[in-house]
């Protein structure tokens, strides 16, 4: 069984994100979320390793994040107008 990584928002780390082309941005985002959860709920933010998938079908880009516990998050947006979200 794999143990969760407790995110340290004071010392931003790229652990588990090394293969991403935007590793620093993801690490900062994850640390920001951890900081929010600690301030609002006094709860540590744990992250398990994940997999991602990005692809484009016609004029729509898709981004998926799959978590080990079964959670899946996706974002879709058109290339024609990136400000407009589906």
N, C-alpha and C positions, 0 to 999 in steps of 0.2 A: 504494500500500500504506500502510495506517495504522500508525503507530508506537504501541507500548504506552506507557501512562503509568506511570512508576515511582512507587509510592505512598510518600509521605513520612510516616512515623508520628510524627515529631517536630513537624511543622507540618501539622496535619490540614487537608485541602483537600476541597472539594466538586466538584472538576473531574469532569465526566462524569456527575454525579448531579443536576444542577440541576433537572431536570423531576420529580424525585420529591417526593411530599408529605412525606416523612420524610428529607429530604436530610441534615440534621445527624446523625441517628442512623446512616444508612448510611455517612457519611463516617467517623464514629467507629468503626464496626464494621470497615470496610475498613482503617483505620489500625491497629486492634488486630491484625488478621490479619497485616498487614505487619510489625508489631513481633514477633509470634510467629515468623514465618518467618525473620526476621533473627537472633533469639536462638537458635532451635533449629537452623537449617540454614545460617546465614550467607549467606542468599540474599535478593536484593531481590524484592519482591512487585510484579509488574506486572499491571495491569488494563486490558483492552481495553473499549471501549464496549459496552454491552449493551442488550437490550430486555427489557421485563417484560410480564407479562400477569396480571391478577387477575380472578377471576370467581367466582360462586357458582351451584351446581346443587343444588336442593332445600336440604338442610341442611348441605352440604359446601362450604367455601371452598377455592379453589385459587389458588396463587401460583406462577408460572413465571418463571425467569430464563433468557434465551437469550444465550449468548456468541458472539462473532464466529467463534471457532474450532470451533463446533459443540457445545460443552458445553451441557447443559441441566440445570437443577436445579429441582425442584418440591417444594412443601410442600402437604399437604392436611390440613384439620382441620374438625371439625364445629362448627357454631354452637351446638348444644345443650350441649356440654361442651367448651369450648376447651382444657381441660387434657389431654383425651384426643386423642392423635395417631393417625392411621391408619397 
